[in-house]
Amino acid sequence: MPEWLTNMEPHWAWLSLGVLLAAAEIVAPGFFLIWLGAAAIATGAIAWVVPLTVPVQLGIFAILSFVALYGARRWLKSNPITTTDPHLNQRGGRLIGEVLTVTKAIEDGRGRAKVGDGEWPVRGPDVAEGSKVRVVSADGGVLVVEAA
């Protein structure tokens, strides 16, 4: 083990761990690691001010982690994150209500329709090629349509 690592004060290790966990939250967002990072930084700050043994520091970290995660969970439950665009990452859902042109006749409930500069598979009542249809829902990558 490198000498600088064996001579490192424990509070610097906690502060470093907290920064690494916060950075990991940016790379792999899940709104979880940031609270563990905050607990590690708080543990490092406490260990800097008050001389504590490493087992006590581990206990403080465990307690602060639990408190931070539980508190964040309760707060998020009472203050849910809402969006102004519920179909933000659902391209098919964003097409609901759009009128499309059928490019391959819908036969036996299946066909294709023009969406922008591409084509999407559609499902709905049988209609001829060139007909207009309205998107009523999306089922995965298939648009459910009705005659417009």
N, C-alpha and C positions, 0 to 999 in steps of 0.2 A: 504494500500500500504506500502511496506517495507520502513523503514526510509532511507536506503542507496539509494533507488530509488528516493525518493522525494528530497534528498540533492545532487543528481548527477548534475554536470555541463552539460549544453546542448551539449558542444562540445564532451564530452565523449559519450553521447548518439548517436550523429551523427557518430563518429568513430566506435562505437560498431555496429550500424546499417550497416555501410559500410562493415565491416568484415563479419557480418552475411549474407548479400546479396551476397558477393563474395563466401562464403562457400556454400550458397544455389545454386549458379551457378554450383558448382562442383557436388552437389547431383542431381540436376535437370538441366542438361545442355540444353541451348537453345540460348546461346550467347545474353542474354537480361539482366539478373540480374546483370551481372558484370558491366555494364555501370551505372546502378542505384547505385550499391555499390561504384563505383568510384565517382559519384556525391555526395553521402553521406559522403565519406571520405574527399573530397574537401570542402564540407560545414563545416565539423567538424574542418578542418585545418583553414579555414577562421574564424570560430567562436572562435577558440582558440586564434588567433592573434588579432582579432578586436572584441571588445565587441558589440554584436548585440542582439536585442530582438528576441524572438522565432519566431514571425510572419515574420520578415525579413529573418531569417534563413530558414524558410519554403519556402519563395519566392526564395531565392538563390538556394535551393535544386531543386525546380521545374524548374528553368531556366537551371541549370547545367544538370539536367536529360534530358531535351529536347535537349540541345546542344549535350550532349554525345550520345544519341540515334540517333539523326538526323545525326550527324557526322559519327558515326559508320555505319549507313545504307548507306550513300553516299560513304564512303570508300569501303565498301564491294561490292557495286554495280559496282564500277570501278575496284576493285581488287577481283574478285570472288575466292572462295576457290575451287581449282580443286583437283582431285584425280588421282592417277596413275592407280587405279583399279575401273572403273565405276560400276562393278558388285560386289563390296565388300560385301554388305549385301543381295545379290540376288543369292541364291544358284542355282536356275534354270537358271538364266542368265549366270552363270559361266560355265554351262554345254554345252553351245552352241558350236557346232563343234565336240563334243565328239561322238565317235561311241560306241553304246550300244548293248547288246544282249537282244532280246525279250524273256521274261520269260513266258508270257501269250499272245498267239496269238492276234494280232490286228484284231478284227472283228468289222465291222460296225464303223470303225474309232477309236476304243478304245481298249487298252490293257495295258500291264505292261512290264517294261524293268529293267534290273539289272543296278544299279548305285552304284559302290563301293560295300559295303556289304549289301545293301538294295535294295528295288524295288521302282520304281516311276511309277505313272500312265502316260501313253503316249497316244497321239492322232496322227493319221496319216493314210496313206494308209494301206489296209489290207495286212498283212504279217504273215507268219507262225512262230510258236514258234521256237526259236533258231536262227532266222534270225538276221542279223546286220542292225541297223538303225543309222542314224546320226541326232543329235539334231539340229533343225534349229531355234527354239525359245522356250520361256517358257511363258505359260499363267497361272499365279498364281502358283499352285503346280502341274500343268500338263505340261509335256514336249511335244512339237510339233516336230514330227520326219518325216523323209523321208527315203526311202530305201537307204542303203549304197552301 
